[in-house]
Amino acid sequence: MNPGNLELIQEINSLWKPVYPHLARQIHDLYGRRDGRVLEVGPFCGVLFALREMKIGDSFRLAVFPREMGSFFREETEKQEPGERVEIIETDPSLRGIPDHDVDLFIFRGAFFFPSLFQVHFRETDRVLKPGGMAFIGGGFGKYTPEAIIKEIGKRSRELNLALGKVEMTEDQLRKEFVRSNVKGAFEVITEGGLWVVIRK
């Protein structure tokens, strides 16, 4: 990946740290459990650390791509409070290295908006989810993030996203993509606080 893009992605991840606890609250509302194997994937990670602090989940893994983001997240992991170890896996959008039926809670932020960087594969998400598992995929500040935080970071966040080639995605486009993927399971689109897809296996 272009080194300039890596720097932009790293800045976004750092900029969004105040958002993560609020997104984690929304995810927990939907997940409804405090146990399970938690996996956050992609280049835009960080909610997993907030979930760990809230004691939601039994094990925690970051499956990061591009591979160059691995060292960034290893450094981020070292900054966290002691607790359940976070495993870092360098992978790709096909989730190479993640076993079948291995994940209870799957999180993928920024998923549909950066086609020049990666593609989302619903079938791979379905592959790694356990029966009864849930995926939270999409982008946005979430419904609980205070307006003060959005106002503080919103302008810079938009600039960084546009520099990375962010595109718009509609609810209708998402539904069509899911149908094309031929994945079974409950599919819900949430538009409050962004554009999110919740898949329940």
Secondary structure by P-SEA (a helix, b strand, c coil): ccaaaaaaaaaaaaaaccaaaaaaaaaaaaacccccbbbbbcccccaaaaaaaaccccbbbbbcccccaaaaaaaaaaacccccbbbbbbccccccccccccccbbbbcccccccccbbbbaaaaaaaccccbbbbbbbcccccccaaaaaacaaaaaaaaaaabbbbbcaaaaaaaaaaaccccbbbbbccccbbbbbcc
